[in-house]
Amino acid sequence: MKNQKYLTKDATPATIRHLLTHGAGFPEDNPWGDRQLARTYEELIDLIRKGISFSNNPGLKFEYSNLGFTMLGYIIKKVSGQSYENYITKNILEPLGMSHTYWEYSKVPEKELAHGYRWINGNWSEQPLLHDGIYGAMGGMITSMEDFSKYVALHLSAWPPRDDEDSGSVRRSSIREMHFSWNMSNFNSQSIKYDGSPCPTVSAYGYGLSWTKDCEEKVFISHGGGLPGFGSNWRIMPDFGIGIISLSNLTYASAGSINAKVLDTVVRMAKLQPRKLPVSPILNQRKSELTALLPGWENPEKTGIFAENFFLDYFTDSLKKEAETIFKNAGKIVRVQELSPENNLRGSFILEGENSDIEISFTLTPENPPLIQEYHIEEKAKADK
């Protein structure tokens, strides 16, 4: 790659992360890439040496590239000394017990092999199966629903982060890195929910996987596959611990939209709730210490729970006046709700009053022990029962 001519002389050279996140500047190549499946290593290297045509400079834009993932397959070969097929089989598929997963269709038992079709001019037309080659690193693996469910379960098992033994074929931390939204790809203001109501979504790309968050803060990790004669999609909701796989032998079948509707329906009808983030001990401690000061704010400087910036950014007289007004409006406090954490060092909680509720939020510093650096208090209307 060192002799590639980018679009401008000040371009950032393409990296492995660019390849993983479809940000290397290569053009979208789905129609072309699907017909390259059986190409050889030598043909790939020859293409690169002749010079790649860039649509963008690396690192500037998301654009789906089968060529980029083919190059990743070659990198696996260079680093491991074995083909990407063998490396993945030995290190991921076999440890997962995926014994009915293949790269080359001619090795699949005839009775187990699905044939692909295209709907053309009102008739089904069988499509020729494609042999495996270097471009198979971008797609084309042949598997069963039972086998592939083991791989999807591996991704779900990465959540939540925890202390117990990490015994999977891929580290949980690496899987979560795959799920991270590295490269922003789309904002869809026209997305709609299962009931037809608008629900804008934002999408990004992780390492080989799509990341989507909808208007209800639900996060989806997914990937679709399409080759002549076939279409597939798997989609999981890490915060809910559920997922779905759809495999079809119809060219570019719209499996993704089906999966999205199914998961929406399951969450809605089963009234599922996302996994709750546990409250860290220090957040609970600071919550109790902060609540004890309200509403009077008597000698807060002596408590030792506030960071050095706090009384430069907030003034005790103003804090006291604000809190006493809100507490007076709320009336007698009848219940202190549990803290709702945003992360390990930030959260909020509700004080239920007879007339209205009070929401308090605060953020801690990166010090050890963490101290309160930010604080907000707000009166809230009583929630409907």
Summary of the structure (lengths in Angstrom):
residues: 385
radius of gyration: 26.8
end to end distance: 62.8
largest distance: 81.9
contacts: 1098
relative contact order: 0.08
helix: 32%
strand: 22%
